[in-house]
C-alpha cells in the first residue's frame, strides 16, 4: 500500500493515538499468517478429567498438512503432545479413559505397498485406519491391518471394542476377477458398494501388535472371503455409506447415519438415521425426509436421539429447502420427531447433551455465535464473552464441558469448563498461534445498510491496524462462500479466510453477509431462490455504494474477490459494474448447466435454480455470468484446484478463455491434486494468497 504509507510519512501529525500504538508492533508477515495451527477437533473424557485435541499445521518441507493430537489433563493442567506422526485426526477417548482411538493414514511397519512405507498419500491409496494409543503413554497400534478406509467409528460402552464402518470389501478372487475384466476402467456408479459395520475387540488388536511381530505387516484378503479383520463381528450391512456411529448409553443399541455411496448429493433420502441392536442384525430406518441429518447424540436415559440439520442441508419438514440450522430429537421406538429452539431467529450449529439431560448448542445470530441452553422452543445464552463459540461437548458424567472460542483478532483456543454456569470465567487450556498477539492488531465493526428493495443487510468492516474510523480507504470486498455461511467475529487465518491479512497490509476489508447467508432468519436465506447471484449481487453492490456515500471507501480504489460461492458472486459482479479495479476469484462457476452436472451437491444446485437445466433454461442463463461477459473490463485473477469435484476447474478455464477473447487482463493458476478446499499442499494456499494480494496491489492501487 504505497499510497497509504507515503501519506503516513508525509503527514505524521495526522496519526491518531490508535495508529501510533499500532505502529509499536510490526505487521504480521504472510509466512507467519499461513503458518497457523488450526484446531480441528476437541474431545472430553467421560468424567471430564482429560481432553484430546486434534490440530493441523502446514508441513512446508513435506508439502502437506500435518495432523497431530494433544493431551490435556486436569490433574496437571498441562497440554502435551500425544502423537507426532503428522497423519492423525478424529480422536475419541474410550469411556473408561484408558485409550484414545483416532484415524490415521500412517504406515504400518512391514507394509509392502510403497504408499504405506512412505506415509505419502499423494495417490490417495494409503488407507485411513483406526489406531489406538494408551492415555498413559506407549506406542500406537492399529485396530486392524487390512487395507480398509474407516468412514466412521465409535467405542463400545464397555471400552472393550470399537464399532467401525468400511466399504464392503471384496475377496481376492473377486478383486482379481474385477481387474481382469475391467482393468483400470471406472464403472461410474456401478462399482460402488455400500458399507458394512464391524466390531473388533481392542484386546485382539493389542495382542497382534505386542506378541506377533509379523502382525505388523499389512493383511491381505483371502482367496474366497472378504478381507475382514480377523475376529471382527459383522453387525450390519447398508446399501448406503455410513457417516456416523452412535451407541446408546446403555450399550444396547447403535444409531447410524447413512450417506450416498458415490459421495454426491443426488437424493437427500440417502441421508437418514438407522437403528440396530448392539448385537447386530438388520438396521431399521428411523427417518424418511428431505433433510441431511447429522450430529447424532443420545439422551442419557436412552429415550431420545438428538440430531441437527445444519444450515443449507435441506429440511425434514416437507420438500427440500435450504434453511438455517435446526435441532431435533427422535424417539427411537415410535420414530416421532420433535423440534427444539424454534424461537431462535438465527442458525443452530453444534449440539451436545449434558449428563443430566440438558440440551446445549451453539447458535449463530448476526455476526456472533454464542452458547445456549435449549429447552423446548426456547433458549437462553450461557456464555457472554464477545466472539464466537464452537464445537461444544459435554462429559457423560459430571458437569464438565469442552468447547472452542475465537474472535477476529483472537486465535481459536480450547476451553474446559467445570460447568455451564462457569463458562465466562473459564481460561483456555491451549495457547496456539501466540504470534498474532505480538503483531499489529486489526480492528473491526459491524456495518448495516439498506439494499435495493429496502431489506436491511449486515456485514463486517475490518480496518488496517490503527485506522478504525478513517475515511476514503482503499477497499477489498471479500465475499464468503456457501452461500449458507456468514462472516463475523471469529478468527480466520488460511488461504480461504485471509481478510485480516489483507487488512494488515493496508486494505479496508468489507465482508458482506448478503441474502442467502445464515444467522438472519429463514426468509433472508430463501430470498435468493431462484435469483442466486443477482439478488445477493445487488445486496453487495448497494453495500459498496453505502460505504462510498459514507466516505469510508475510496470510489477510485475498489476491489472484489471470493472463493467458491464467493467466486460465483465475483464472476457475476464484474459483469454488472466496471467500478472494481481488480478482482480475485476462485472455484466459482460462470454458468450453471454444466456446473449442475459436475457439482457433488447437484441436488442443491437444482433447488437453488428451481429446477434442472431443461426445466428452467431461462433462469440458468439469466443468472449466469458467462452470457454477460462482454461487459467485463475488470482485471481478474483466477485460481482453482484441478481435482475439484464441486466446481470443476473447467469453469475457471471457461472464464479464462472469455477474458482472453475480450483482452481483459487476467491470469489463471491451477493447483494439481487439490479438491474444492486447498487442503493437500500448503504451498498452494500460500501462492494463492501471495499472488492475489499482489494482483490487488498492482491493479487496485492505480
C-alpha positions in Angstrom: 0.0 0.0 0.0 2.4 2.6 -1.2 -0.2 5.4 -1.2 -1.1 4.8 2.4 2.4 4.5 3.6 3.6 7.6 1.8 0.7 9.6 3.3 1.7 8.5 6.8 5.3 9.5 6.3 4.4 12.9 4.8 1.8 13.8 7.5 2.9 12.2 10.8 0.9 14.8 12.7 -2.3 13.3 11.4 -1.7 10.0 13.1 -4.3 9.1 15.8 -3.2 7.7 19.1 -4.5 4.3 18.0 -2.4 4.4 14.9 0.7 5.3 16.9 0.0 2.4 19.2 -0.5 0.1 16.3 2.9 1.0 14.9 4.6 -0.3 18.1 4.0 -3.8 16.8 5.0 -5.0 13.3 2.5 -6.2 10.8 2.2 -9.9 10.5 4.0 -11.5 7.6 2.5 -13.9 5.1 4.8 -16.6 6.3 3.5 -16.1 9.9 -0.1 -15.8 8.9 -0.2 -19.0 6.9 1.8 -21.0 9.4 -1.2 -21.1 11.7 -2.0 -24.2 13.7 -5.7 -25.0 13.2 -7.7 -26.6 15.9 -9.7 -29.3 14.1 -11.3 -31.3 17.0 -11.6 -31.5 20.8 -12.9 -34.3 22.9 -13.5 -34.6 26.6 -13.3 -37.8 28.6 -16.5 -39.3 30.2 -15.5 -38.0 33.6 -14.2 -34.6 32.4 -10.7 -35.2 33.8 -8.9 -35.2 30.4 -9.2 -34.0 26.8 -7.7 -34.8 23.5 -7.3 -32.0 20.8 -6.6 -32.5 17.1 -4.7 -29.9 15.2 -3.5 -29.3 11.6 -0.4 -27.3 10.7 1.5 -26.8 7.4 4.5 -29.0 6.9 6.4 -26.9 4.4 9.2 -29.4 4.0 6.8 -32.3 3.2 4.4 -30.3 1.1 1.4 -31.4 3.2 -0.6 -30.5 6.3 0.4 -32.4 9.4 -2.3 -33.7 11.7 -1.3 -34.3 15.3 -3.0 -35.0 18.7 -2.5 -33.3 22.0 -3.4 -34.5 25.5 -4.6 -32.3 28.4 -5.1 -33.5 32.0 -7.0 -31.7 34.6 -4.6 -33.1 37.2 -1.6 -31.4 35.7 -3.2 -28.6 33.8 -0.6 -29.2 31.0 -1.1 -29.7 27.3 1.3 -32.3 25.9 1.8 -34.0 22.5 0.1 -37.3 22.3 1.0 -38.2 18.7 3.5 -36.6 16.4 3.3 -38.7 13.2 1.6 -35.8 11.3 -1.0 -38.2 10.0 -3.5 -38.3 12.8 -7.1 -36.9 13.3 -10.6 -37.6 14.7 -9.8 -38.7 18.3 -12.2 -40.5 20.5 -11.5 -41.2 24.2 -12.6 -44.6 25.4 -15.4 -44.5 28.1 -13.0 -45.9 30.7 -10.4 -43.2 29.9 -7.6 -45.7 29.2 -7.2 -45.3 25.4 -7.6 -42.8 22.6 -8.7 -44.1 19.2 -8.0 -42.0 16.1 -7.9 -42.1 12.4 -4.5 -42.2 10.6 -3.0 -43.0 7.2 0.3 -43.6 8.9 2.3 -46.6 7.7 2.2 -50.0 9.3 5.7 -51.4 9.9 6.4 -54.1 7.3 3.6 -53.0 4.9 4.5 -53.9 1.3 2.8 -51.0 -0.6 5.1 -48.1 -1.4 2.5 -45.5 -0.4 2.3 -47.0 3.1 6.1 -47.3 3.5 6.5 -43.6 2.9 3.3 -42.5 4.6 2.6 -40.4 1.5 -0.9 -40.1 0.3 -0.4 -38.3 -3.0 -2.1 -41.1 -4.8 -4.9 -41.3 -2.2 -4.1 -45.0 -1.9 -3.0 -45.2 1.8 -6.0 -46.2 3.9 -7.3 -44.2 6.8 -7.3 -46.9 9.6 -8.3 -46.7 13.3 -5.2 -46.5 15.6 -5.2 -46.8 19.4 -2.8 -45.3 21.9 -2.8 -45.7 25.7 -3.5 -42.4 27.5 -0.6 -43.1 29.9 1.9 -43.4 27.1 3.2 -46.0 24.8 3.1 -46.9 21.1 0.0 -46.6 19.0 -1.2 -49.8 17.3 -3.8 -50.3 14.6 -7.2 -51.8 15.3 -6.9 -53.8 12.1 -4.3 -54.3 9.3 -6.4 -54.8 6.2 -6.3 -52.1 3.6 -9.7 -50.6 4.5 -10.7 -46.9 5.0 -12.8 -46.3 8.1 -15.7 -44.0 7.4 -17.0 -43.7 10.9 -16.3 -45.3 14.3 -17.2 -45.3 18.0 -16.1 -47.0 21.2 -18.4 -49.7 22.7 -19.8 -48.5 26.0 -17.6 -51.1 27.9 -14.5 -49.8 26.1 -13.7 -53.4 25.1 -14.3 -53.0 21.4 -14.7 -50.4 18.6 -17.6 -50.4 16.1 -16.5 -49.1 12.7 -17.8 -48.7 9.1 -15.9 -49.6 5.9 -16.9 -50.2 2.3 -18.0 -53.8 1.9 -14.6 -55.4 1.0 -14.1 -58.0 -1.8 -12.3 -61.3 -1.6 -9.1 -61.8 -3.5 -10.9 -63.8 -6.2 -13.5 -61.1 -6.6 -10.8 -58.4 -6.8 -8.8 -60.4 -9.3 -11.8 -61.0 -11.5 -12.7 -57.3 -11.4 -9.2 -56.3 -12.6 -9.2 -59.0 -15.2 -12.4 -57.8 -16.8 -12.3 -54.1 -16.3 -8.5 -53.3 -16.0 -8.4 -49.6 -14.8 -11.8 -48.7 -16.2 -14.0 -46.8 -13.8 -17.6 -48.1 -13.9 -19.4 -44.9 -12.9 -21.9 -45.7 -10.1 -21.9 -49.5 -10.9 -18.7 -50.3 -9.0 -19.8 -48.5 -5.8 -20.7 -50.7 -2.8 -22.4 -50.0 0.5 -20.8 -50.1 3.9 -20.5 -52.9 6.5 -20.5 -52.1 10.2 -17.9 -54.2 12.1 -17.0 -54.7 15.7 -13.5 -55.7 16.8 -12.1 -56.3 20.3 -9.2 -53.9 21.3 -7.5 -56.8 23.1 -7.1 -58.7 19.9 -5.5 -55.8 18.1 -3.2 -55.2 21.1 -2.2 -58.8 21.2 -1.3 -58.7 17.5 0.8 -55.6 18.0 2.7 -56.8 21.0 3.2 -60.6 20.7 3.4 -61.2 17.0 5.9 -59.1 15.0 4.6 -60.4 11.7 1.2 -59.0 12.6 2.6 -55.5 11.9 2.6 -56.2 8.2 -0.5 -55.3 6.2 -3.0 -58.2 6.0 -4.1 -59.4 2.6 -7.6 -60.7 1.6 -8.3 -64.4 1.5 -9.0 -66.0 -1.9 -12.7 -66.7 -1.3 -13.6 -64.5 1.6 -14.0 -60.7 2.0 -10.9 -59.0 3.6 -12.5 -58.5 7.0 -10.2 -58.2 10.1 -9.7 -61.5 11.9 -12.0 -61.8 14.9 -14.3 -59.0 13.9 -18.0 -59.3 14.0 -20.3 -58.1 11.2 -23.0 -56.1 12.9 -25.0 -55.0 9.8 -24.8 -54.0 6.1 -26.2 -51.0 4.4 -26.7 -50.4 0.7 -25.5 -46.8 1.6 -22.4 -45.4 3.2 -22.3 -44.9 7.0 -21.1 -41.5 8.1 -21.8 -41.6 11.9 -21.9 -44.4 14.5 -23.5 -43.6 17.9 -24.0 -46.4 20.5 -26.7 -45.8 23.1 -25.7 -45.0 26.7 -26.8 -48.4 27.9 -24.8 -50.2 25.2 -27.9 -52.0 23.8 -28.5 -50.1 20.5 -26.5 -48.3 17.8 -27.7 -45.3 15.8 -26.2 -44.9 12.4 -26.2 -42.0 9.9 -26.2 -43.0 6.2 -25.0 -41.2 3.2 -24.7 -41.7 -0.6 -22.2 -44.3 -1.6 -20.9 -42.2 -4.5 -20.4 -39.1 -2.2 -22.6 -36.9 -4.4 -25.9 -35.3 -3.2 -28.3 -36.5 -5.8 -31.0 -37.7 -3.4 -31.5 -36.3 0.1 -33.2 -39.5 1.1 -29.8 -41.2 1.0 -29.0 -39.4 4.3 -31.2 -40.9 7.0 -31.0 -42.3 10.6 -30.9 -46.0 11.2 -31.1 -48.1 14.4 -29.9 -51.6 15.2 -29.2 -53.8 18.1 -25.7 -53.6 19.5 -25.5 -57.4 19.0 -26.0 -56.9 15.3 -28.8 -57.6 12.8 -30.8 -55.7 10.3 -30.7 -51.9 10.6 -34.1 -50.3 10.9 -34.6 -46.9 9.1 -36.0 -44.3 11.5 -36.2 -41.2 9.3 -37.7 -40.6 5.9 -37.3 -37.0 4.8 -35.6 -34.4 2.7 -33.1 -33.2 5.3 -29.4 -34.1 5.8 -29.3 -35.1 9.4 -26.2 -35.3 11.5 -24.5 -35.0 15.0 -26.3 -38.0 16.5 -26.4 -37.6 20.3 -28.3 -39.9 22.7 -30.1 -38.6 25.8 -28.6 -40.1 29.0 -31.8 -42.2 29.6 -31.7 -43.8 26.1 -35.1 -42.3 25.4 -34.2 -39.9 22.6 -31.7 -39.3 19.8 -30.9 -35.7 19.3 -29.7 -34.6 15.9 -29.2 -31.4 13.8 -29.9 -30.4 10.3 -27.2 -27.8 9.6 -27.7 -24.6 7.6 -28.1 -25.3 3.9 -28.7 -29.1 4.5 -32.3 -29.3 3.5 -35.3 -29.7 5.8 -37.1 -32.6 7.4 -40.4 -30.9 7.1 -41.9 -31.2 3.6 -40.0 -30.6 0.4 -36.3 -29.9 0.3 -35.3 -26.3 1.0 -32.1 -24.8 2.5 -32.9 -23.3 5.8 -30.9 -22.2 8.8 -29.6 -24.9 11.2 -32.2 -26.7 13.2 -32.3 -29.1 16.2 -34.5 -32.1 16.6 -34.9 -35.3 18.6 -36.4 -38.6 17.5 -38.0 -41.3 19.7 -36.2 -44.5 18.6 -39.3 -46.5 19.5 -42.0 -44.5 17.7 -40.0 -42.5 15.2 -41.7 -39.3 16.3 -39.6 -36.2 15.8 -39.6 -33.0 17.9 -38.1 -29.7 17.0 -36.1 -27.6 19.6 -35.2 -23.9 19.8 -37.8 -22.9 17.2 -38.0 -19.4 18.7 -34.3 -18.8 17.7 -34.1 -16.5 14.7 -30.5 -17.4 14.0 -28.9 -20.7 12.9 -28.2 -23.6 15.2 -24.9 -25.4 14.8 -23.2 -27.8 17.2 -25.2 -29.7 19.9 -24.5 -31.7 23.0 -26.4 -33.2 25.9 -25.2 -32.9 29.5 -25.2 -35.8 31.9 -28.4 -34.6 33.5 -30.2 -34.4 30.1 -29.8 -30.7 29.3 -29.6 -29.7 25.7 -26.8 -27.2 24.8 -26.0 -25.8 21.4 -24.0 -23.1 19.6 -26.1 -20.7 17.6 -25.2 -18.0 15.0 -27.1 -14.8 15.2 -25.8 -11.9 13.2 -22.0 -11.6 13.5 -21.5 -13.6 16.6 -22.0 -17.3 17.7 -23.0 -18.0 21.3 -23.6 -20.9 23.6 -27.2 -21.6 24.6 -29.2 -23.9 26.8 -32.2 -25.0 24.7 -35.5 -26.0 26.4 -38.4 -26.8 24.1 -38.8 -23.9 21.7 -37.0 -21.6 24.0 -33.3 -20.8 24.6 -31.0 -18.9 26.9 -27.4 -17.7 26.4 -24.9 -19.3 28.8 -21.7 -17.6 27.6 -21.4 -13.8 27.2 -17.8 -13.3 26.0 -17.7 -11.5 22.7 -16.7 -13.5 19.7 -17.8 -17.0 18.5 -18.2 -20.3 20.4 -17.9 -23.6 18.5 -17.7 -27.3 19.0 -19.3 -27.9 22.4 -19.2 -31.3 24.0 -20.4 -32.4 27.5 -18.8 -35.0 29.7 -21.0 -38.1 30.1 -20.6 -37.9 33.9 -20.5 -34.7 35.9 -20.9 -31.2 34.6 -17.7 -30.5 32.6 -17.8 -29.1 29.1 -15.2 -28.6 26.3 -15.6 -26.0 23.6 -13.7 -23.6 21.3 -13.8 -19.8 21.2 -12.3 -17.2 19.0 -12.7 -13.6 17.8 -11.5 -11.7 14.8 -8.2 -10.8 16.4 -8.0 -13.7 18.8 -7.0 -17.2 17.6 -9.1 -20.2 18.3 -8.4 -21.8 21.7 -9.9 -24.8 23.5 -11.6 -24.4 26.9 -12.6 -26.9 29.5 -15.2 -25.6 31.9 -16.3 -27.2 35.2 -19.9 -26.4 34.4 -22.1 -24.4 32.0 -22.6 -21.7 34.7 -18.8 -21.1 34.9 -18.1 -20.6 31.2 -17.4 -16.8 31.4 -14.7 -17.3 33.9 -13.0 -20.3 32.2 -9.4 -20.0 31.0 -8.2 -21.7 27.8 -6.2 -24.9 28.0 -4.4 -24.2 24.8 -2.2 -21.3 23.6 -1.9 -21.9 19.9 -0.7 -19.2 17.5 0.7 -16.7 20.0 2.4 -14.8 17.2 -0.9 -12.9 16.5 -0.8 -11.2 19.9 2.7 -10.0 19.0 1.7 -8.3 15.8 -0.2 -5.2 15.0 -3.9 -5.8 15.6 -6.6 -5.1 13.0 -9.9 -3.5 14.2 -13.4 -4.2 13.1 -17.0 -3.2 13.4 -20.4 -4.4 12.0 -21.9 -2.3 9.2 -25.5 -2.2 8.1 -27.2 -0.8 5.0 -30.5 -0.9 3.1 -30.4 -3.0 -0.1 -32.2 -2.2 -3.4 -35.6 -3.3 -2.1 -35.3 -1.9 1.4 -34.1 -5.1 3.1 -31.5 -4.4 5.8 -28.2 -6.2 5.2 -25.3 -6.5 7.6 -21.6 -7.1 7.1 -18.3 -6.6 8.7 -15.6 -4.0 8.2 -12.0 -4.9 9.1 -9.7 -1.9 9.3 -5.9 -1.8 8.9 -4.2 -1.5 12.3 -4.8 1.9 13.9 -7.1 3.1 11.2 -10.6 2.4 12.5 -12.8 5.3 11.7 -10.6 6.6 8.9 -12.1 7.8 5.7 -11.5 7.3 2.0 -9.8 3.9 2.4 -8.8 1.5 -0.4 -11.4 -1.3 -0.1 -11.3 -5.0 -0.8 -14.8 -6.6 -0.8 -14.1 -10.3 0.2 -17.2 -12.4 -0.3 -17.8 -15.6 1.8 -18.7 -18.9 0.2 -21.7 -21.1 0.9 -24.0 -19.2 0.4 -25.0 -20.8 3.8 -22.4 -19.1 5.9 -21.7 -15.7 7.4 -18.7 -13.6 8.3 -18.5 -12.2 11.8 -16.5 -12.0 15.0 -14.4 -15.2 14.6 -10.8 -16.0 13.9 -9.6 -17.0 10.4 -6.1 -17.4 9.0 -5.8 -19.5 6.0 -5.8 -19.5 2.2 -9.7 -19.0 2.2 -10.1 -16.6 5.1 -7.3 -14.1 4.7 -9.3 -10.9 5.4 -7.2 -9.9 8.4 -4.0 -10.4 6.5 -5.3 -8.1 3.7 -6.3 -5.6 6.4 -2.8 -5.8 7.9 -1.4 -4.9 4.5 -3.4 -1.6 4.3 -6.8 -2.7 2.9 -10.2 -1.9 4.4 -11.9 -5.3 4.1 -15.7 -5.4 3.6 -17.3 -8.8 4.3 -21.0 -8.6 3.3 -23.5 -11.1 4.7 -25.7 -10.9 1.6 -29.1 -12.6 1.3 -28.6 -16.4 1.5 -26.3 -16.0 4.5 -27.1 -17.7 7.8 -27.8 -16.0 11.1 -30.5 -13.7 9.8 -33.6 -15.9 9.6 -35.0 -18.4 7.1 -36.7 -15.7 5.0 -33.4 -13.9 4.5 -31.8 -17.2 3.3 -34.7 -18.1 1.0 -34.9 -14.8 -0.8 -32.1 -15.7 -3.2 -34.1 -18.5 -4.8 -34.1 -18.7 -7.8 -32.0 -15.5 -8.3 -28.9 -17.0 -6.8 -26.4 -14.3 -7.9 -28.5 -11.3 -9.0 -30.2 -10.7 -5.7 -27.2 -11.2 -3.4 -25.2 -9.3 -6.0 -27.4 -6.3 -5.6 -27.1 -6.6 -1.8 -23.3 -6.4 -2.2 -23.3 -3.5 -4.6 -25.6 -1.4 -2.5 -23.3 -2.1 0.4 -20.4 -0.8 -1.6 -22.5 2.2 -2.6 -23.3 3.0 1.1 -19.7 2.8 2.1 -18.7 5.2 -0.6 -21.5 7.5 0.3 -20.5 7.4 3.9 -16.9 8.4 2.9 -15.4 5.2 4.3 -14.4 3.7 0.9 -12.4 5.4 -1.8 -14.5 5.0 -5.0 -11.4 5.0 -7.1 -9.8 2.1 -5.3 -12.4 -0.6 -5.0 -11.6 -4.3 -5.5 -13.5 -7.5 -5.0 -12.9 -11.2 -4.6 -14.1 -14.5 -3.2 -13.8 -18.3 -3.4 -16.4 -21.0 -4.1 -19.8 -19.2 -3.9 -17.7 -16.1 -3.3 -16.2 -16.9 -6.7 -19.6 -17.2 -8.3 -20.5 -13.8 -6.9 -17.2 -12.2 -8.0 -17.7 -13.6 -11.5 -21.2 -12.1 -11.6 -20.3 -8.7 -10.1 -17.7 -7.9 -12.7 -20.4 -8.3 -15.4 -22.6 -5.8 -13.6 -20.2 -2.9 -12.9 -16.8 -1.6 -14.0 -16.2 0.2 -10.7 -13.9 -2.6 -9.3 -10.3 -2.0 -10.3 -9.3 -5.6 -9.6 -10.9 -9.0 -8.9 -9.7 -12.2 -7.4 -11.9 -15.3 -8.0 -11.5 -19.0 -7.2 -13.6 -22.1 -7.7 -16.6 -20.2 -8.9 -18.9 -21.2 -11.8 -19.6 -18.9 -14.7 -22.6 -20.8 -15.8 -25.0 -23.3 -14.1 -25.9 -26.1 -16.6 -22.5 -27.8 -16.8 -21.8 -26.9 -13.2 -25.1 -28.7 -12.2 -23.7 -31.8 -13.8 -20.2 -31.5 -12.3 -21.2 -30.5 -8.7 -21.2 -33.1 -5.9 -24.1 -31.0 -4.5 -26.1 -31.2 -7.7 -29.4 -31.6 -5.9 -28.8 -28.4 -4.0 -27.9 -26.6 -7.2 -31.2 -27.6 -8.9 -33.2 -26.5 -5.8 -31.5 -23.0 -5.8 -32.4 -22.6 -9.5 -35.9 -24.0 -9.1 -35.3 -26.9 -11.4 -33.0 -28.8 -13.7 -31.3 -27.1 -16.8 -34.0 -28.4 -19.1 -36.8 -27.3 -16.7 -35.6 -23.8 -16.1 -33.2 -22.9 -19.0 -34.1 -19.2 -18.8 -33.0 -19.0 -15.1 -29.9 -21.0 -15.8 -28.9 -18.4 -18.4 -30.1 -15.2 -16.8 -28.3 -16.0 -13.5 -25.0 -16.9 -15.3 -22.1 -14.6 -15.7 -20.9 -16.2 -18.9 -23.7 -14.7 -21.0 -22.8 -11.2 -19.9 -19.0 -11.4 -20.2 -18.9 -8.8 -22.9 -19.4 -6.2 -20.1 -16.3 -7.1 -18.2 -13.3 -4.8 -18.0 -12.0 -5.7 -14.5 -8.5 -7.3 -14.4 -9.2 -10.7 -12.9 -7.0 -13.2 -11.1 -8.4 -16.8 -11.2 -7.4 -19.9 -9.2 -8.7 -23.5 -9.0 -7.8 -27.0 -7.9 -7.7 -29.3 -10.9 -9.3 -32.2 -8.9 -12.3 -30.1 -7.7 -15.4 -32.2 -7.6 -17.7 -29.4 -6.5 -16.9 -26.6 -9.0 -14.9 -28.2 -11.9 -11.8 -26.3 -12.8 -13.2 -26.2 -16.3 -15.4 -23.4 -15.1 -12.3 -21.4 -14.5 -10.9 -22.4 -17.9 -14.1 -21.0 -19.5 -13.7 -17.7 -17.6 -10.0 -17.6 -18.7 -11.0 -18.1 -22.3 -13.7 -15.4 -22.2 -11.3 -12.9 -20.7 -8.7 -13.8 -23.2 -11.1 -13.3 -26.0 -12.1 -9.9 -24.6 -8.5 -8.8 -24.0 -9.2 -8.2 -20.3 -6.0 -8.6 -18.1 -6.2 -11.9 -16.3 -4.2 -14.9 -15.0 -5.2 -18.5 -14.1 -3.4 -20.6 -11.5 -4.3 -24.4 -11.3 -3.2 -26.3 -8.2 -2.6 -30.0 -9.0 -4.4 -32.6 -7.0 -6.4 -30.1 -5.0 -10.2 -30.7 -4.5 -12.5 -27.8 -3.6 -10.7 -26.9 -0.4 -6.9 -26.4 -0.9 -6.1 -28.9 1.8 -3.4 -31.1 0.1 -0.3 -28.9 -0.2 0.1 -25.7 2.0 2.2 -24.1 -0.7 -0.8 -23.9 -3.0 -2.7 -21.8 -0.5 0.5 -19.7 0.2 0.9 -19.0 -3.5 -2.8 -18.2 -3.9 -2.8 -15.5 -1.2 0.6 -14.1 -2.2 -0.5 -13.7 -5.8 -4.0 -12.4 -5.0 -2.6 -9.7 -2.8 -0.1 -8.8 -5.5 -2.9 -8.6 -8.0 -4.9 -6.2 -5.8 -1.8 -4.0 -5.3 -1.0 -4.0 -9.0 -4.4 -3.1 -10.3 -6.4 -1.8 -7.3 -3.9 0.9 -6.3 -3.5 2.5 -9.7 
